[in-house]
Amino acid sequence: MKRFWKTVTIDAERGVRLDERPVRTPGRVPLLLPTDILAEAVADEWREVADDIDPRAMPLTGLANAAIDRIAPDPTAFAVGLAAYGESDLLCYRAEGPRELLERQHASWDELLSWGRRRFDVDFETTSGIVHKAQPDATIQRLSHAVATLDPFRLAGLSPLVTISGSLLVALALLEGRVEPEDAWNAITIDERWQHEKWGEDVEAKAALEARRKDFVAAAKFLELLGDQ
């Protein structure tokens, strides 16, 4: 789709308008944003379109569309799917070796687990390898409750953080401002960066990792723009 507008504005309902025409989601619902700062950031994505609209260059718009079209009709069901990641959180599965990799995981992940224990008054079971380790029922219940209380826009921002990282706890730490996005990214990619150090970088793998990083950082930014409202 080609750019057809000259001006981008924000109306009184925090809707983005292109030459006074309201932007609508793919589901044909008006794209109304919950905060002024997010509305301005989404409007900026439309302002920066040159000739062709490229959805990949408009991640905030995409997440807002998802909040309205995909999540708002049934946020409870969506939250259940995200909360399930707490049953096999990345931070609970440590390498069996070598020692240096295991030490890196401990140095980065133990602090996040400690925060989770304090924040949600729960415990986490950790293990070595990839064999499933069940978490205490209370842990699953309290993490599920934390996700279930979120509105559709926060669920939209949380979703890529969880699916990209494989860690519900990292996503919640980002949501609550406990960790910076770059530090969180470094934590969840310890294994990948270890492999690159030892065996060299594969061009395709590096490109895929960078694409994931951009999506991860964009989702973290989306949550930041929602503020504490």
VOBA-1610 file (N, C-alpha, C; in pm, whole numbers, padded with zeros to 5 digits, always signed):
BEGIN
Met+00084-00119+00000Met+00000+00000+00000Met+00088+00124+00000Lys+00055+00217-00088Lys+00132+00340-00100Lys+00086+00445+00002Arg+00177+00533+00039Arg+00139+00645+00125Arg+00048+00737+00045Phe-00066+00773+00108Phe-00163+00858+00040Phe-00192+00987+00118Trp-00131+01003+00234Trp-00162+01116+00321Trp-00046+01215+00328Lys-00081+01336+00368Lys+00021+01439+00386Lys+00047+01468+00533Thr-00060+01469+00614Thr-00045+01504+00756Thr-00094+01392+00846Val-00031+01383+00964Val-00071+01285+01065Val-00098+01362+01194Thr-00217+01344+01248Thr-00254+01414+01371Thr-00314+01315+01471Ile-00336+01363+01594Ile-00397+01282+01699Ile-00522+01355+01746Asp-00634+01285+01751Asp-00758+01351+01791Asp-00779+01345+01942Ala-00894+01394+01987Ala-00921+01404+02130Ala-00933+01269+02198Glu-00959+01163+02122Glu-00971+01029+02178Glu-00841+00950+02167Arg-00734+01020+02132Arg-00602+00959+02110Arg-00606+00864+01990Gly-00687+00899+01893Gly-00688+00824+01768Gly-00594+00892+01669Val-00527+00812+01587Val-00437+00866+01485Val-00517+00893+01359Arg-00495+01012+01300Arg-00567+01049+01179Arg-00470+01083+01067Leu-00502+01036+00949Leu-00425+01065+00829Leu-00508+01159+00743Asp-00466+01284+00734Asp-00547+01384+00662Asp-00690+01382+00713Glu-00706+01376+00845Glu-00836+01375+00912Glu-00912+01244+00896Arg-00855+01145+00830Arg-00919+01014+00822Arg-00866+00927+00936Pro-00953+00866+01015Pro-00905+00785+01128Pro-00836+00658+01081Val-00724+00628+01143Val-00658+00500+01117Val-00739+00390+01184Arg-00760+00281+01113Arg-00834+00169+01168Arg-00746+00044+01171Thr-00778-00045+01261Thr-00707-00171+01272Thr-00745-00259+01153Pro-00674-00372+01133Pro-00716-00465+01028Pro-00859-00514+01046Gly-00910-00513+01170Gly-01048-00551+01196Gly-01146-00437+01177Arg-01096-00325+01124Arg-01177-00207+01091Arg-01230-00134+01215Val-01158-00146+01325Val-01192-00075+01449Val-01101+00047+01460Pro-01153+00162+01503Pro-01067+00279+01518Pro-00947+00250+01608Leu-00830+00294+01566Leu-00707+00273+01641Leu-00695+00382+01747Leu-00748+00353+01867Leu-00745+00447+01978Leu-00643+00398+02080Leu-00554+00486+02122Leu-00446+00449+02213Leu-00477+00494+02355Pro-00428+00420+02456Pro-00464+00452+02595Pro-00384+00564+02659Thr-00270+00602+02603Thr-00191+00711+02663Thr-00146+00809+02555Asp-00126+00932+02595Asp-00082+01035+02500Asp+00052+01001+02438Ile+00145+00953+02519Ile+00280+00928+02470Ile+00283+00811+02372Leu+00199+00710+02395Leu+00191+00599+02299Leu+00125+00646+02170Ala+00021+00727+02182Ala-00045+00779+02062Ala+00053+00858+01977Glu+00138+00938+02041Glu+00236+01017+01967Glu+00340+00927+01899Ala+00381+00822+01969Ala+00480+00729+01912Ala+00422+00653+01793Val+00296+00612+01803Val+00231+00544+01690Val+00216+00641+01574Ala+00175+00764+01604Ala+00163+00865+01498Ala+00297+00888+01428Asp+00405+00886+01505Asp+00537+00904+01446Asp+00570+00793+01347Glu+00526+00671+01376Glu+00549+00561+01281Glu+00481+00591+01147Trp+00362+00649+01151Trp+00291+00683+01027Trp+00356+00804+00959Arg+00409+00895+01038Arg+00477+01010+00980Arg+00604+00969+00906Glu+00668+00863+00955Glu+00796+00821+00898Glu+00782+00734+00774Val+00660+00697+00738Val+00641+00619+00615Val+00685+00703+00496Ala+00766+00645+00411Ala+00816+00718+00293Ala+00720+00699+00176Asp+00732+00588+00107Asp+00645+00561-00008Asp+00549+00445+00018Asp+00605+00330+00053Asp+00523+00211+00078Asp+00510+00186+00227Ile+00393+00141+00270Ile+00371+00103+00409Ile+00435-00033+00434Asp+00526-00039+00529Asp+00591-00163+00567Asp+00557-00193+00713Pro+00465-00288+00738Pro+00424-00317+00876Pro+00541-00353+00967Arg+00646-00409+00910Arg+00761-00449+00992Arg+00834-00328+01050Ala+00817-00214+00987Ala+00879-00090+01036Ala+00786-00014+01130Met+00671-00074+01165Met+00571-00007+01249Met+00529-00101+01362Pro+00623-00142+01446Pro+00590-00242+01549Pro+00491-00194+01654Leu+00495-00066+01689Leu+00402-00015+01790Leu+00259-00018+01739Thr+00244+00019+01611Thr+00111+00010+01548Thr+00062-00134+01547Gly+00152-00226+01515Gly+00115-00367+01511Gly+00070-00420+01646Leu+00140-00381+01752Leu+00103-00426+01885Leu-00030-00365+01929Ala-00053-00240+01894Ala-00181-00177+01926Ala-00295-00245+01851Asn-00271-00279+01724Asn-00372-00354+01648Asn-00404-00486+01716Ala-00300-00556+01761Ala-00321-00685+01827Ala-00402-00669+01956Ala-00372-00564+02032Ala-00446-00541+02157Ala-00594-00524+02131Ile-00626-00452+02025Ile-00766-00420+01995Ile-00838-00535+01926Asp-00774-00592+01823Asp-00842-00694+01742Asp-00835-00834+01801Arg-00718-00873+01851Arg-00697-01011+01893Arg-00722-01035+02041Ile-00684-00938+02125Ile-00685-00964+02269Ile-00809-00910+02337Ala-00851-00789+02305Ala-00964-00727+02374Ala-01092-00811+02369Pro-01122-00884+02260Pro-01245-00964+02261Pro-01246-01073+02368Asp-01129-01127+02409Asp-01125-01230+02513Asp-00989-01227+02583Pro-00964-01124+02663Pro-00833-01112+02729Pro-00804-01226+02826Thr-00906-01283+02886Thr-00885-01392+02981Thr-00819-01512+02915Ala-00871-01551+02800Ala-00815-01666+02728Ala-00673-01638+02684Phe-00648-01516+02639Phe-00513-01479+02595Phe-00416-01484+02712Ala-00459-01434+02828Ala-00374-01433+02947Ala-00339-01575+02991Val-00432-01667+02979Val-00406-01805+03017Val-00293-01864+02933Gly-00295-01834+02803Gly-00190-01884+02716Gly-00053-01831+02752Leu-00045-01703+02787Leu+00083-01644+02827Leu+00129-01700+02961Ala+00038-01712+03056Ala+00073-01759+03189Ala+00132-01900+03186Ala+00096-01979+03086Ala+00145-02116+03076Ala+00297-02122+03065Tyr+00358-02014+03016Tyr+00504-02012+03005Tyr+00571-02019+03142Gly+00498-01981+03245Gly+00554-01988+03379Gly+00580-02130+03426Glu+00520-02228+03359Glu+00540-02368+03396Glu+00674-02422+03349Ser+00738-02354+03254Ser+00867-02400+03202Ser+00954-02280+03167Asp+00971-02191+03263Asp+01043-02067+03241Asp+01190-02093+03210Leu+01241-02020+03110Leu+01381-02033+03069Leu+01477-02028+03187Leu+01452-01937+03282Leu+01545-01915+03392Leu+01561-02036+03483Cys+01469-02130+03475Cys+01474-02247+03561Cys+01551-02364+03500Tyr+01596-02351+03376Tyr+01662-02461+03306Tyr+01807-02424+03275Arg+01899-02480+03354Arg+02039-02444+03342Arg+02114-02546+03258Ala+02224-02501+03200Ala+02309-02589+03120Ala+02374-02694+03209Glu+02401-02810+03152Glu+02473-02914+03225Glu+02624-02889+03218Gly+02665-02800+03131Gly+02806-02764+03113Gly+02820-02691+02981Pro+02936-02636+02956Pro+03055-02631+03042Pro+03038-02534+03159Arg+03135-02536+03247Arg+03126-02459+03370Arg+03111-02309+03344Glu+03183-02256+03247Glu+03179-02112+03221Glu+03039-02068+03180Leu+02972-02146+03096Leu+02835-02113+03056Leu+02742-02118+03175Leu+02757-02221+03257Leu+02672-02234+03375Leu+02692-02116+03469Glu+02815-02071+03484Glu+02844-01956+03571Glu+02779-01829+03517Arg+02778-01813+03386Arg+02713-01696+03327Arg+02562-01699+03353Gln+02503-01816+03340Gln+02360-01828+03366Gln+02329-01795+03512His+02407-01849+03602His+02384-01821+03743His+02397-01671+03772Ala+02500-01609+03719Ala+02526-01467+03746Ala+02412-01379+03697Ser+02350-01417+03586Ser+02244-01335+03526Ser+02105-01374+03575Trp+02079-01503+03582Trp+01943-01550+03606Trp+01905-01557+03753Asp+02003-01583+03840Asp+01970-01598+03982Asp+01912-01469+04039Glu+01962-01356+03994Glu+01912-01228+04044Glu+01766-01207+04004Leu+01733-01245+03882Leu+01595-01232+03835Leu+01502-01327+03910Leu+01550-01448+03936Leu+01469-01542+04013Leu+01449-01491+04156Ser+01552-01431+04213Ser+01539-01376+04348Ser+01436-01265+04351Trp+01437-01180+04247Trp+01336-01075+04240Trp+01197-01138+04232Gly+01180-01241+04149Gly+01050-01305+04135Gly+01001-01366+04265Arg+01093-01425+04340Arg+01054-01483+04470Arg+01002-01375+04564Arg+01073-01262+04568Arg+01031-01154+04657Arg+00902-01089+04608Arg+00896-01063+04480Arg+00783-00988+04425Arg+00651-01064+04436Phe+00655-01194+04410Phe+00530-01271+04405Phe+00516-01366+04523Asp+00615-01364+04614Asp+00613-01450+04732Asp+00595-01597+04691Val+00683-01643+04604Val+00676-01779+04551Val+00817-01839+04553Asp+00825-01965+04514Asp+00954-02029+04497Asp+00962-02087+04357Phe+01083-02110+04310Phe+01104-02168+04178Phe+01195-02289+04189Glu+01161-02393+04116Glu+01244-02512+04109Glu+01333-02502+03985Thr+01464-02512+04004Thr+01556-02508+03891Thr+01612-02647+03867Thr+01662-02670+03745Thr+01716-02800+03709Thr+01822-02784+03602Ser+01897-02889+03579Ser+01997-02890+03473Ser+01943-02973+03357Gly+01963-02925+03236Gly+01913-02996+03120Gly+01777-02944+03076Ile+01709-03023+02993Ile+01583-02978+02934Ile+01463-03061+02978Val+01485-03160+03064Val+01372-03240+03114Val+01283-03153+03201His+01152-03160+03177His+01057-03073+03246His+01067-03088+03398Lys+01067-02973+03465Lys+01067-02968+03612Lys+00944-02892+03656Ala+00852-02960+03724Ala+00728-02896+03765Ala+00754-02788+03869Gln+00680-02679+03857Gln+00688-02570+03953Gln+00579-02587+04059Pro+00600-02534+04178Pro+00497-02543+04282Pro+00364-02483+04234Asp+00255-02542+04278Asp+00123-02494+04237Asp+00103-02347+04272Ala+00152-02307+04390Ala+00134-02167+04431Ala+00206-02072+04337Thr+00320-02114+04286Thr+00396-02031+04192Thr+00317-02009+04064Ile+00264-02116+04011Ile+00186-02107+03887Ile+00061-02021+03909Gln-00005-02039+04020Gln-00128-01963+04048Gln-00100-01814+04059Arg+00006-01778+04130Arg+00032-01636+04152Arg+00084-01567+04026Leu+00166-01636+03950Leu+00211-01578+03823Leu+00093-01565+03726Ser+00005-01664+03726Ser-00114-01658+03640Ser-00202-01541+03678His-00215-01518+03808His-00296-01405+03855His-00235-01273+03811Ala-00102-01264+03818Ala-00034-01140+03777Ala-00061-01108+03631Val-00067-01211+03547Val-00095-01191+03405Val-00242-01162+03382Ala-00329-01232+03454Ala-00473-01219+03433Ala-00525-01080+03465Thr-00455-01006+03549Thr-00501-00872+03588Thr-00463-00764+03487Leu-00388-00800+03383Leu-00340-00701+03287Leu-00446-00668+03183Asp-00445-00544+03136Asp-00538-00501+03032Asp-00487-00549+02895Pro-00571-00541+02791Pro-00532-00591+02659Pro-00404-00529+02603Phe-00381-00400+02627Phe-00261-00338+02572Phe-00135-00391+02641Arg-00140-00411+02770Arg-00023-00467+02839Arg-00003-00613+02802Leu-00110-00685+02781Leu-00097-00823+02734Leu-00034-00827+02596Ala-00069-00731+02512Ala-00011-00725+02377Ala+00139-00700+02384Gly+00183-00611+02473Gly+00325-00584+02487Gly+00398-00699+02552Leu+00333-00765+02647Leu+00396-00875+02718Leu+00417-00996+02628Ser+00324-01019+02537Ser+00324-01142+02457Ser+00455-01167+02382Pro+00506-01074+02299Pro+00632-01103+02231Pro+00751-01115+02326Leu+00747-01044+02438Leu+00855-01058+02535Leu+00860-01201+02589Val+00744-01257+02614Val+00737-01394+02667Val+00776-01496+02561Thr+00719-01483+02442Thr+00743-01584+02339Thr+00886-01579+02284Ile+00942-01460+02274Ile+01080-01448+02225Ile+01178-01498+02329Ser+01155-01467+02455Ser+01250-01502+02561Ser+01229-01643+02615Gly+01104-01691+02610Gly+01073-01817+02676Gly+01064-01801+02826Ser+01054-01676+02871Ser+01053-01649+03015Ser+00942-01552+03052Leu+00844-01602+03125Leu+00739-01515+03177Leu+00797-01420+03281Leu+00892-01469+03359Leu+00949-01387+03466Leu+01026-01268+03411Val+01104-01288+03306Val+01176-01177+03244Val+01077-01074+03191Ala+00970-01120+03127Ala+00870-01028+03074Ala+00804-00947+03184Leu+00772-01010+03296Leu+00710-00938+03407Leu+00808-00840+03470Ala+00935-00877+03475Ala+01037-00785+03528Ala+01049-00661+03440Leu+01039-00679+03310Leu+01040-00565+03218Leu+00915-00480+03236Leu+00802-00545+03248Leu+00675-00473+03266Leu+00681-00383+03389Glu+00744-00430+03496Glu+00746-00355+03621Glu+00871-00269+03635Gly+00951-00260+03529Gly+01068-00174+03533Gly+01181-00226+03620Arg+01181-00356+03647Arg+01286-00414+03733Arg+01417-00432+03657Val+01410-00443+03526Val+01529-00466+03445Val+01519-00382+03318Glu+01632-00336+03267Glu+01634-00260+03142Glu+01625-00356+03024Pro+01565-00313+02912Pro+01549-00402+02796Pro+01679-00465+02748Glu+01787-00387+02741Glu+01913-00442+02690Glu+01969-00546+02786Asp+01956-00522+02916Asp+02002-00621+03014Asp+01917-00748+03006Ala+01787-00731+02986Ala+01700-00847+02972Ala+01736-00927+02848Trp+01764-00857+02739Trp+01802-00924+02615Trp+01931-01002+02634Asn+02027-00942+02700Asn+02154-01012+02725Asn+02132-01136+02811Ala+02038-01127+02904Ala+02012-01242+02991Ala+01951-01359+02914Ile+01857-01330+02826Ile+01787-01440+02760Ile+01864-01496+02641Thr+01971-01429+02601Thr+02050-01478+02487Thr+02189-01525+02528Ile+02205-01559+02653Ile+02334-01608+02700Ile+02379-01730+02620Asp+02288-01824+02598Asp+02324-01945+02526Asp+02367-01915+02383Glu+02290-01831+02313Glu+02323-01799+02175Glu+02458-01729+02164Arg+02480-01634+02254Arg+02606-01559+02248Arg+02724-01649+02285Trp+02702-01746+02373Trp+02806-01843+02406Trp+02844-01924+02281Gln+02742-01971+02212Gln+02768-02050+02090Gln+02845-01969+01987His+02808-01842+01972His+02878-01756+01876His+03024-01737+01914Glu+03049-01720+02043Glu+03187-01702+02090Glu+03272-01825+02062Lys+03213-01942+02081Lys+03291-02066+02071Lys+03304-02117+01929Trp+03200-02100+01850Trp+03199-02162+01718Trp+03190-02062+01603Gly+03184-01933+01634Gly+03175-01832+01530Gly+03031-01803+01494Glu+03009-01688+01433Glu+02873-01645+01398Glu+02832-01694+01260Asp+02714-01751+01255Asp+02652-01787+01128Asp+02572-01667+01080Val+02589-01631+00953Val+02526-01510+00901Val+02375-01514+00917Glu+02312-01625+00880Glu+02166-01635+00889Glu+02120-01635+01034Ala+02193-01705+01119Ala+02155-01708+01261Ala+02169-01570+01324Lys+02274-01497+01285Lys+02294-01362+01337Lys+02180-01271+01294Ala+02137-01282+01168Ala+02027-01198+01118Ala+01897-01231+01190Ala+01873-01361+01214Ala+01751-01401+01284Ala+01752-01350+01427Leu+01868-01355+01491Leu+01879-01307+01628Leu+01856-01156+01636Glu+01907-01083+01539Glu+01888-00939+01536Glu+01740-00903+01514Ala+01672-00980+01430Ala+01529-00956+01408Ala+01451-00979+01536Arg+01487-01084+01610Arg+01423-01110+01739Arg+01450-00997+01837Arg+01573-00947+01836Arg+01609-00838+01927Arg+01525-00714+01900Lys+01505-00680+01774Lys+01426-00563+01739Lys+01282-00578+01788Asp+01225-00696+01770Asp+01088-00720+01816Asp+01081-00713+01968Phe+01182-00765+02033Phe+01187-00766+02180Phe+01195-00624+02234Val+01285-00544+02178Val+01302-00406+02224Val+01177-00324+02195Ala+01114-00348+02080Ala+00992-00274+02046Ala+00880-00305+02145Ala+00866-00431+02184Ala+00762-00468+02280Ala+00789-00405+02416Ala+00917-00401+02456Ala+00952-00337+02582Ala+00920-00187+02576Lys+00947-00125+02463Lys+00915+00017+02444Lys+00765+00041+02452Phe+00689-00050+02392Phe+00542-00039+02394Phe+00493-00037+02538Leu+00544-00127+02622Leu+00503-00130+02763Leu+00544-00002+02835Glu+00664+00046+02805Glu+00712+00170+02867Glu+00619+00287+02835Leu+00572+00294+02711Leu+00486+00402+02668Leu+00346+00395+02728Leu+00310+00278+02782Leu+00182+00266+02850Leu+00188+00326+02990Gly+00308+00341+03044Gly+00325+00402+03175Gly+00265+00320+03285Asp+00234+00384+03396Asp+00182+00315+03515Asp+00030+00320+03523Gln-00031+00367+03417Gln-00178+00384+03418Gln-00249+00253+03447
//
